[in-house]
Amino acid sequence: MPMDSLEKMRVLIRSSALAPIEQERFISILSSADRVALEQIVELCEADREWIEHLYRNFSAKAAAIEAGDKGGWDRILQEEEGLLKTIREAA
């Protein structure tokens, strides 16, 4: 039986440099993702495993900004994302 996207991500995350508690947290976060988004995340992480840590750090930063009510922090995170997406588009 082929692995579903969440199971593929679980395997990828377990092989990452994230600490075990970070791995569990990231798997928990991704378990709420819709199927299409999760498939895209799997493709991205299979192509370049560095994305695993980058995505985890991004999710964590967003959660911290929300928890703290830090609108400026949230805006900085979004600006960084926009810059990264621009870089990816230009490289494609």
Steps between C-alpha positions, in 0.01 A plus 500: 500500500646839407570750776265792533636854512492530878693176537755619241542824697533304823789301349664815364463685830637206700814507282547875550724685744200622700500398865254220585257742669514725193437200276190406698373857497553535125327170425210614718478832313508327161234248599251790476606599147271426210604225259603728211712729718664201666583343163668826395698512825613140446618582146690803622667311786584198288673728250698681769498373858615838634139611456397282793686715751415823319127422501507391863676822604248702299202328664659544843570869441141555390366321807722708728390825333134405535545395863675825584260713296807631317362662184845635408652153533220352291556764231876426496430129454271574205757733345764227528260254335430743216873549444559126498216440254638771274842335508348161419298643209806672357703180521230295324 
